[in-house]
Amino acid sequence: MIGRLNHVAIAVPDLAAGTAMYAGTLGAKVSEPMALPEHGVSVVFVELPNTKIELLEPLGEDSPIAAFLLKNPAGGIHHLCYEVDDITAARDRLTQAGARVLGDGEPKIGAHGKPVLFLHPKDFAGTLIELEQA
C-alpha cells in the first residue's frame, strides 16, 4: 500500500539556523521558507537525490511543533512521510485494520499541495506517520 518515502520531517527551534546548517555546512539545496498557517508551521525542504528532509518551525505557541519542541528543545525527527496512490482508500484500509487517523480523519492539503493524513504514533512503533497522495 505505501509507496516511496517522500520525506523525513525534523522539528527545529530556528528555521533559519536549520537552513544554514543544511545549505552551508552540508552543501544541500534548500527551498525557500513557506508558511503553512493551517498546519501551524513554517517549512523548508532539503532536496536529496532519493528523498527530501522537511525542516519544521512552529508558527505560534499553538503549533503542534511548539509542543514537540518543549519536550525536545534542540529539535529532532518529528515524522516520516510515505506516498500512497489513493489517500482515501489508504485511510479506509488502515482504519479497518485498527489504525487511528489524527484530527477529523479527512485529508488536508499539505506543503506539496497534495492531500495528507497523519497516523497515530502509538499504532506505528512510536513514529508519527504522514501519508501523502502521490
Rosetta constraint file for C-alpha pairs under 8 A:
AtomPair CA 1 CA 84 HARMONIC 6.61 0.50
AtomPair CA 1 CA 90 HARMONIC 7.12 0.50
AtomPair CA 2 CA 82 HARMONIC 6.18 0.50
AtomPair CA 2 CA 83 HARMONIC 5.96 0.50
AtomPair CA 2 CA 84 HARMONIC 5.17 0.50
AtomPair CA 3 CA 82 HARMONIC 6.14 0.50
AtomPair CA 3 CA 83 HARMONIC 4.89 0.50
AtomPair CA 3 CA 84 HARMONIC 5.49 0.50
AtomPair CA 3 CA 85 HARMONIC 7.68 0.50
AtomPair CA 4 CA 82 HARMONIC 5.86 0.50
AtomPair CA 4 CA 83 HARMONIC 5.66 0.50
AtomPair CA 5 CA 51 HARMONIC 6.65 0.50
AtomPair CA 5 CA 80 HARMONIC 7.55 0.50
AtomPair CA 5 CA 81 HARMONIC 6.05 0.50
AtomPair CA 5 CA 82 HARMONIC 4.63 0.50
AtomPair CA 5 CA 83 HARMONIC 6.44 0.50
AtomPair CA 6 CA 51 HARMONIC 5.76 0.50
AtomPair CA 6 CA 52 HARMONIC 6.48 0.50
AtomPair CA 6 CA 80 HARMONIC 7.94 0.50
AtomPair CA 6 CA 81 HARMONIC 5.38 0.50
AtomPair CA 6 CA 82 HARMONIC 5.28 0.50
AtomPair CA 6 CA 83 HARMONIC 6.03 0.50
AtomPair CA 6 CA 132 HARMONIC 7.97 0.50
AtomPair CA 7 CA 51 HARMONIC 5.74 0.50
AtomPair CA 7 CA 52 HARMONIC 4.59 0.50
AtomPair CA 7 CA 53 HARMONIC 5.29 0.50
AtomPair CA 7 CA 54 HARMONIC 6.41 0.50
AtomPair CA 7 CA 80 HARMONIC 6.20 0.50
AtomPair CA 7 CA 81 HARMONIC 5.24 0.50
AtomPair CA 7 CA 82 HARMONIC 7.29 0.50
AtomPair CA 8 CA 52 HARMONIC 6.62 0.50
AtomPair CA 8 CA 53 HARMONIC 4.97 0.50
AtomPair CA 8 CA 54 HARMONIC 6.06 0.50
AtomPair CA 8 CA 77 HARMONIC 7.27 0.50
AtomPair CA 8 CA 78 HARMONIC 7.82 0.50
AtomPair CA 8 CA 79 HARMONIC 6.15 0.50
AtomPair CA 8 CA 80 HARMONIC 4.75 0.50
AtomPair CA 8 CA 81 HARMONIC 6.27 0.50
AtomPair CA 9 CA 53 HARMONIC 5.80 0.50
AtomPair CA 9 CA 54 HARMONIC 4.46 0.50
AtomPair CA 9 CA 55 HARMONIC 5.86 0.50
AtomPair CA 9 CA 56 HARMONIC 6.87 0.50
AtomPair CA 9 CA 77 HARMONIC 5.92 0.50
AtomPair CA 9 CA 78 HARMONIC 5.43 0.50
AtomPair CA 9 CA 79 HARMONIC 5.20 0.50
AtomPair CA 9 CA 80 HARMONIC 6.19 0.50
AtomPair CA 9 CA 81 HARMONIC 7.70 0.50
AtomPair CA 10 CA 53 HARMONIC 7.23 0.50
AtomPair CA 10 CA 54 HARMONIC 6.07 0.50
AtomPair CA 10 CA 55 HARMONIC 4.97 0.50
AtomPair CA 10 CA 56 HARMONIC 6.03 0.50
AtomPair CA 10 CA 75 HARMONIC 6.97 0.50
AtomPair CA 10 CA 76 HARMONIC 5.31 0.50
AtomPair CA 10 CA 77 HARMONIC 4.32 0.50
AtomPair CA 10 CA 78 HARMONIC 5.20 0.50
AtomPair CA 10 CA 79 HARMONIC 7.24 0.50
AtomPair CA 11 CA 55 HARMONIC 5.87 0.50
AtomPair CA 11 CA 56 HARMONIC 4.66 0.50
AtomPair CA 11 CA 57 HARMONIC 6.07 0.50
AtomPair CA 11 CA 65 HARMONIC 6.56 0.50
AtomPair CA 11 CA 68 HARMONIC 7.67 0.50
AtomPair CA 11 CA 69 HARMONIC 7.20 0.50
AtomPair CA 11 CA 75 HARMONIC 5.05 0.50
AtomPair CA 11 CA 76 HARMONIC 5.44 0.50
AtomPair CA 11 CA 77 HARMONIC 6.27 0.50
AtomPair CA 11 CA 78 HARMONIC 5.79 0.50
AtomPair CA 12 CA 18 HARMONIC 6.62 0.50
AtomPair CA 12 CA 55 HARMONIC 6.44 0.50
AtomPair CA 12 CA 56 HARMONIC 5.83 0.50
AtomPair CA 12 CA 57 HARMONIC 5.44 0.50
AtomPair CA 12 CA 69 HARMONIC 7.53 0.50
AtomPair CA 12 CA 74 HARMONIC 6.92 0.50
AtomPair CA 12 CA 75 HARMONIC 4.63 0.50
AtomPair CA 12 CA 76 HARMONIC 6.92 0.50
AtomPair CA 13 CA 57 HARMONIC 6.00 0.50
AtomPair CA 13 CA 58 HARMONIC 7.64 0.50
AtomPair CA 13 CA 69 HARMONIC 6.84 0.50
AtomPair CA 13 CA 73 HARMONIC 7.01 0.50
AtomPair CA 13 CA 74 HARMONIC 6.69 0.50
AtomPair CA 13 CA 75 HARMONIC 6.19 0.50
AtomPair CA 14 CA 18 HARMONIC 6.23 0.50
AtomPair CA 14 CA 57 HARMONIC 6.42 0.50
AtomPair CA 15 CA 19 HARMONIC 5.96 0.50
AtomPair CA 15 CA 42 HARMONIC 7.77 0.50
AtomPair CA 15 CA 43 HARMONIC 7.50 0.50
AtomPair CA 15 CA 44 HARMONIC 7.81 0.50
AtomPair CA 15 CA 55 HARMONIC 6.91 0.50
AtomPair CA 15 CA 56 HARMONIC 6.96 0.50
AtomPair CA 15 CA 57 HARMONIC 5.64 0.50
AtomPair CA 16 CA 20 HARMONIC 6.11 0.50
AtomPair CA 17 CA 21 HARMONIC 6.20 0.50
AtomPair CA 18 CA 22 HARMONIC 6.38 0.50
AtomPair CA 18 CA 55 HARMONIC 7.15 0.50
AtomPair CA 19 CA 23 HARMONIC 5.87 0.50
AtomPair CA 19 CA 24 HARMONIC 7.91 0.50
AtomPair CA 19 CA 30 HARMONIC 6.92 0.50
AtomPair CA 19 CA 44 HARMONIC 7.45 0.50
AtomPair CA 19 CA 55 HARMONIC 7.80 0.50
AtomPair CA 20 CA 24 HARMONIC 5.18 0.50
AtomPair CA 20 CA 25 HARMONIC 7.05 0.50
AtomPair CA 21 CA 25 HARMONIC 4.94 0.50
AtomPair CA 21 CA 26 HARMONIC 6.47 0.50
AtomPair CA 22 CA 26 HARMONIC 4.91 0.50
AtomPair CA 22 CA 27 HARMONIC 6.26 0.50
AtomPair CA 22 CA 28 HARMONIC 5.56 0.50
AtomPair CA 22 CA 29 HARMONIC 7.89 0.50
AtomPair CA 22 CA 30 HARMONIC 7.38 0.50
AtomPair CA 22 CA 46 HARMONIC 7.25 0.50
AtomPair CA 23 CA 27 HARMONIC 4.73 0.50
AtomPair CA 23 CA 28 HARMONIC 4.62 0.50
AtomPair CA 23 CA 29 HARMONIC 6.00 0.50
AtomPair CA 23 CA 30 HARMONIC 6.11 0.50
AtomPair CA 24 CA 28 HARMONIC 7.34 0.50
AtomPair CA 28 CA 46 HARMONIC 6.53 0.50
AtomPair CA 28 CA 47 HARMONIC 6.88 0.50
AtomPair CA 28 CA 48 HARMONIC 7.46 0.50
AtomPair CA 29 CA 46 HARMONIC 5.88 0.50
AtomPair CA 29 CA 47 HARMONIC 5.59 0.50
AtomPair CA 29 CA 48 HARMONIC 7.74 0.50
AtomPair CA 30 CA 44 HARMONIC 6.64 0.50
AtomPair CA 30 CA 45 HARMONIC 5.65 0.50
AtomPair CA 30 CA 46 HARMONIC 4.46 0.50
AtomPair CA 30 CA 47 HARMONIC 6.18 0.50
AtomPair CA 31 CA 44 HARMONIC 5.43 0.50
AtomPair CA 31 CA 45 HARMONIC 5.29 0.50
AtomPair CA 31 CA 46 HARMONIC 6.54 0.50
AtomPair CA 31 CA 47 HARMONIC 7.80 0.50
AtomPair CA 32 CA 44 HARMONIC 6.07 0.50
AtomPair CA 32 CA 45 HARMONIC 7.91 0.50
AtomPair CA 33 CA 42 HARMONIC 6.59 0.50
AtomPair CA 33 CA 43 HARMONIC 5.52 0.50
AtomPair CA 33 CA 44 HARMONIC 4.85 0.50
AtomPair CA 34 CA 42 HARMONIC 5.46 0.50
AtomPair CA 34 CA 43 HARMONIC 5.29 0.50
AtomPair CA 34 CA 44 HARMONIC 6.42 0.50
AtomPair CA 35 CA 41 HARMONIC 6.17 0.50
AtomPair CA 35 CA 42 HARMONIC 4.18 0.50
AtomPair CA 35 CA 43 HARMONIC 6.44 0.50
AtomPair CA 35 CA 59 HARMONIC 7.85 0.50
AtomPair CA 36 CA 40 HARMONIC 6.12 0.50
AtomPair CA 36 CA 41 HARMONIC 5.37 0.50
AtomPair CA 36 CA 42 HARMONIC 5.72 0.50
AtomPair CA 36 CA 43 HARMONIC 7.59 0.50
AtomPair CA 36 CA 111 HARMONIC 7.13 0.50
AtomPair CA 37 CA 41 HARMONIC 6.16 0.50
AtomPair CA 37 CA 42 HARMONIC 7.73 0.50
AtomPair CA 37 CA 59 HARMONIC 6.90 0.50
AtomPair CA 39 CA 63 HARMONIC 7.49 0.50
AtomPair CA 40 CA 58 HARMONIC 6.06 0.50
AtomPair CA 40 CA 59 HARMONIC 4.94 0.50
AtomPair CA 40 CA 60 HARMONIC 7.03 0.50
AtomPair CA 40 CA 62 HARMONIC 7.32 0.50
AtomPair CA 40 CA 63 HARMONIC 4.67 0.50
AtomPair CA 40 CA 64 HARMONIC 7.00 0.50
AtomPair CA 40 CA 65 HARMONIC 7.67 0.50
AtomPair CA 41 CA 56 HARMONIC 6.15 0.50
AtomPair CA 41 CA 57 HARMONIC 5.48 0.50
AtomPair CA 41 CA 58 HARMONIC 4.57 0.50
AtomPair CA 41 CA 59 HARMONIC 4.73 0.50
AtomPair CA 41 CA 63 HARMONIC 6.71 0.50
AtomPair CA 41 CA 65 HARMONIC 7.19 0.50
AtomPair CA 42 CA 56 HARMONIC 5.84 0.50
AtomPair CA 42 CA 57 HARMONIC 5.21 0.50
AtomPair CA 42 CA 58 HARMONIC 6.35 0.50
AtomPair CA 42 CA 59 HARMONIC 6.28 0.50
AtomPair CA 43 CA 54 HARMONIC 6.54 0.50
AtomPair CA 43 CA 55 HARMONIC 5.47 0.50
AtomPair CA 43 CA 56 HARMONIC 4.77 0.50
AtomPair CA 43 CA 57 HARMONIC 6.39 0.50
AtomPair CA 43 CA 111 HARMONIC 7.98 0.50
AtomPair CA 44 CA 54 HARMONIC 5.82 0.50
AtomPair CA 44 CA 55 HARMONIC 5.41 0.50
AtomPair CA 44 CA 56 HARMONIC 7.08 0.50
AtomPair CA 45 CA 52 HARMONIC 6.27 0.50
AtomPair CA 45 CA 53 HARMONIC 5.66 0.50
AtomPair CA 45 CA 54 HARMONIC 4.60 0.50
AtomPair CA 45 CA 55 HARMONIC 6.38 0.50
AtomPair CA 46 CA 52 HARMONIC 5.45 0.50
AtomPair CA 46 CA 53 HARMONIC 4.90 0.50
AtomPair CA 46 CA 54 HARMONIC 6.26 0.50
AtomPair CA 46 CA 55 HARMONIC 7.70 0.50
AtomPair CA 47 CA 51 HARMONIC 6.75 0.50
AtomPair CA 47 CA 52 HARMONIC 4.83 0.50
AtomPair CA 47 CA 53 HARMONIC 6.74 0.50
AtomPair CA 48 CA 52 HARMONIC 5.41 0.50
AtomPair CA 48 CA 53 HARMONIC 7.64 0.50
AtomPair CA 56 CA 65 HARMONIC 7.34 0.50
AtomPair CA 57 CA 65 HARMONIC 6.69 0.50
AtomPair CA 57 CA 66 HARMONIC 7.89 0.50
AtomPair CA 58 CA 63 HARMONIC 5.43 0.50
AtomPair CA 58 CA 64 HARMONIC 7.34 0.50
AtomPair CA 58 CA 65 HARMONIC 5.10 0.50
AtomPair CA 58 CA 66 HARMONIC 5.34 0.50
AtomPair CA 59 CA 63 HARMONIC 5.93 0.50
AtomPair CA 59 CA 66 HARMONIC 7.96 0.50
AtomPair CA 60 CA 66 HARMONIC 7.36 0.50
AtomPair CA 61 CA 66 HARMONIC 5.84 0.50
AtomPair CA 61 CA 67 HARMONIC 7.89 0.50
AtomPair CA 62 CA 66 HARMONIC 6.84 0.50
AtomPair CA 62 CA 67 HARMONIC 7.81 0.50
AtomPair CA 63 CA 67 HARMONIC 6.90 0.50
AtomPair CA 64 CA 68 HARMONIC 6.42 0.50
AtomPair CA 65 CA 69 HARMONIC 6.11 0.50
AtomPair CA 66 CA 70 HARMONIC 6.30 0.50
AtomPair CA 67 CA 71 HARMONIC 6.86 0.50
AtomPair CA 68 CA 72 HARMONIC 6.10 0.50
AtomPair CA 68 CA 75 HARMONIC 7.95 0.50
AtomPair CA 68 CA 78 HARMONIC 7.88 0.50
AtomPair CA 69 CA 73 HARMONIC 4.71 0.50
AtomPair CA 69 CA 74 HARMONIC 7.16 0.50
AtomPair CA 69 CA 75 HARMONIC 5.88 0.50
AtomPair CA 72 CA 76 HARMONIC 6.80 0.50
AtomPair CA 78 CA 128 HARMONIC 6.93 0.50
AtomPair CA 79 CA 127 HARMONIC 6.41 0.50
AtomPair CA 79 CA 128 HARMONIC 4.82 0.50
AtomPair CA 79 CA 129 HARMONIC 5.62 0.50
AtomPair CA 79 CA 130 HARMONIC 6.81 0.50
AtomPair CA 80 CA 127 HARMONIC 7.50 0.50
AtomPair CA 80 CA 128 HARMONIC 6.64 0.50
AtomPair CA 80 CA 129 HARMONIC 5.20 0.50
AtomPair CA 80 CA 130 HARMONIC 6.05 0.50
AtomPair CA 81 CA 129 HARMONIC 5.90 0.50
AtomPair CA 81 CA 130 HARMONIC 4.43 0.50
AtomPair CA 81 CA 131 HARMONIC 5.58 0.50
AtomPair CA 81 CA 132 HARMONIC 6.84 0.50
AtomPair CA 82 CA 129 HARMONIC 7.56 0.50
AtomPair CA 82 CA 130 HARMONIC 6.35 0.50
AtomPair CA 82 CA 131 HARMONIC 5.11 0.50
AtomPair CA 82 CA 132 HARMONIC 6.24 0.50
AtomPair CA 83 CA 131 HARMONIC 5.74 0.50
AtomPair CA 83 CA 132 HARMONIC 4.86 0.50
AtomPair CA 83 CA 133 HARMONIC 5.67 0.50
AtomPair CA 83 CA 134 HARMONIC 5.43 0.50
AtomPair CA 84 CA 90 HARMONIC 7.05 0.50
AtomPair CA 84 CA 131 HARMONIC 6.52 0.50
AtomPair CA 84 CA 132 HARMONIC 6.04 0.50
AtomPair CA 84 CA 133 HARMONIC 4.99 0.50
AtomPair CA 84 CA 134 HARMONIC 5.71 0.50
AtomPair CA 85 CA 133 HARMONIC 5.57 0.50
AtomPair CA 85 CA 134 HARMONIC 5.42 0.50
AtomPair CA 86 CA 90 HARMONIC 6.14 0.50
AtomPair CA 86 CA 133 HARMONIC 5.90 0.50
AtomPair CA 86 CA 134 HARMONIC 7.71 0.50
AtomPair CA 87 CA 91 HARMONIC 6.00 0.50
AtomPair CA 87 CA 107 HARMONIC 7.58 0.50
AtomPair CA 87 CA 115 HARMONIC 7.21 0.50
AtomPair CA 87 CA 116 HARMONIC 7.33 0.50
AtomPair CA 87 CA 117 HARMONIC 7.76 0.50
AtomPair CA 87 CA 131 HARMONIC 7.16 0.50
AtomPair CA 87 CA 132 HARMONIC 6.85 0.50
AtomPair CA 87 CA 133 HARMONIC 5.31 0.50
AtomPair CA 88 CA 92 HARMONIC 6.17 0.50
AtomPair CA 88 CA 107 HARMONIC 7.79 0.50
AtomPair CA 89 CA 93 HARMONIC 6.11 0.50
AtomPair CA 90 CA 94 HARMONIC 6.07 0.50
AtomPair CA 91 CA 95 HARMONIC 6.06 0.50
AtomPair CA 91 CA 101 HARMONIC 7.51 0.50
AtomPair CA 91 CA 105 HARMONIC 8.00 0.50
AtomPair CA 92 CA 96 HARMONIC 6.11 0.50
AtomPair CA 93 CA 97 HARMONIC 6.34 0.50
AtomPair CA 94 CA 98 HARMONIC 6.41 0.50
AtomPair CA 94 CA 99 HARMONIC 5.27 0.50
AtomPair CA 94 CA 100 HARMONIC 7.71 0.50
AtomPair CA 95 CA 99 HARMONIC 4.87 0.50
AtomPair CA 95 CA 100 HARMONIC 6.17 0.50
AtomPair CA 95 CA 101 HARMONIC 7.31 0.50
AtomPair CA 99 CA 119 HARMONIC 7.14 0.50
AtomPair CA 99 CA 120 HARMONIC 7.31 0.50
AtomPair CA 99 CA 123 HARMONIC 5.97 0.50
AtomPair CA 100 CA 119 HARMONIC 5.81 0.50
AtomPair CA 100 CA 120 HARMONIC 5.46 0.50
AtomPair CA 100 CA 123 HARMONIC 7.11 0.50
AtomPair CA 101 CA 105 HARMONIC 5.43 0.50
AtomPair CA 101 CA 117 HARMONIC 7.03 0.50
AtomPair CA 101 CA 118 HARMONIC 5.90 0.50
AtomPair CA 101 CA 119 HARMONIC 4.58 0.50
AtomPair CA 101 CA 120 HARMONIC 6.06 0.50
AtomPair CA 102 CA 117 HARMONIC 7.38 0.50
AtomPair CA 102 CA 118 HARMONIC 5.53 0.50
AtomPair CA 102 CA 119 HARMONIC 5.68 0.50
AtomPair CA 102 CA 120 HARMONIC 6.06 0.50
AtomPair CA 103 CA 118 HARMONIC 7.98 0.50
AtomPair CA 105 CA 117 HARMONIC 7.34 0.50
AtomPair CA 106 CA 117 HARMONIC 7.25 0.50
AtomPair CA 107 CA 115 HARMONIC 5.35 0.50
AtomPair CA 107 CA 116 HARMONIC 5.16 0.50
AtomPair CA 107 CA 117 HARMONIC 5.21 0.50
AtomPair CA 108 CA 114 HARMONIC 7.98 0.50
AtomPair CA 108 CA 115 HARMONIC 5.25 0.50
AtomPair CA 108 CA 116 HARMONIC 5.39 0.50
AtomPair CA 108 CA 117 HARMONIC 6.71 0.50
AtomPair CA 109 CA 113 HARMONIC 5.57 0.50
AtomPair CA 109 CA 114 HARMONIC 5.21 0.50
AtomPair CA 109 CA 115 HARMONIC 4.49 0.50
AtomPair CA 109 CA 116 HARMONIC 5.97 0.50
AtomPair CA 110 CA 114 HARMONIC 5.58 0.50
AtomPair CA 110 CA 115 HARMONIC 5.99 0.50
AtomPair CA 110 CA 116 HARMONIC 5.71 0.50
AtomPair CA 110 CA 132 HARMONIC 7.87 0.50
AtomPair CA 114 CA 132 HARMONIC 6.63 0.50
AtomPair CA 114 CA 133 HARMONIC 6.15 0.50
AtomPair CA 114 CA 134 HARMONIC 7.57 0.50
AtomPair CA 115 CA 132 HARMONIC 5.84 0.50
AtomPair CA 115 CA 133 HARMONIC 5.64 0.50
AtomPair CA 116 CA 130 HARMONIC 6.65 0.50
AtomPair CA 116 CA 131 HARMONIC 5.40 0.50
AtomPair CA 116 CA 132 HARMONIC 4.45 0.50
AtomPair CA 116 CA 133 HARMONIC 6.49 0.50
AtomPair CA 117 CA 130 HARMONIC 5.60 0.50
AtomPair CA 117 CA 131 HARMONIC 5.26 0.50
AtomPair CA 117 CA 132 HARMONIC 6.78 0.50
AtomPair CA 118 CA 128 HARMONIC 7.00 0.50
AtomPair CA 118 CA 129 HARMONIC 5.58 0.50
AtomPair CA 118 CA 130 HARMONIC 4.39 0.50
AtomPair CA 118 CA 131 HARMONIC 6.30 0.50
AtomPair CA 119 CA 123 HARMONIC 7.57 0.50
AtomPair CA 119 CA 124 HARMONIC 7.99 0.50
AtomPair CA 119 CA 128 HARMONIC 6.13 0.50
AtomPair CA 119 CA 129 HARMONIC 5.13 0.50
AtomPair CA 119 CA 130 HARMONIC 6.32 0.50
AtomPair CA 119 CA 131 HARMONIC 7.89 0.50
AtomPair CA 120 CA 124 HARMONIC 7.12 0.50
AtomPair CA 120 CA 127 HARMONIC 7.81 0.50
AtomPair CA 120 CA 128 HARMONIC 5.92 0.50
AtomPair CA 120 CA 129 HARMONIC 7.12 0.50
AtomPair CA 121 CA 125 HARMONIC 6.56 0.50
AtomPair CA 121 CA 126 HARMONIC 4.57 0.50
AtomPair CA 121 CA 127 HARMONIC 4.47 0.50
AtomPair CA 121 CA 128 HARMONIC 4.25 0.50
AtomPair CA 121 CA 129 HARMONIC 6.77 0.50
AtomPair CA 122 CA 126 HARMONIC 5.07 0.50
AtomPair CA 122 CA 127 HARMONIC 7.21 0.50
AtomPair CA 124 CA 128 HARMONIC 7.16 0.50
AtomPair CA 124 CA 129 HARMONIC 7.52 0.50
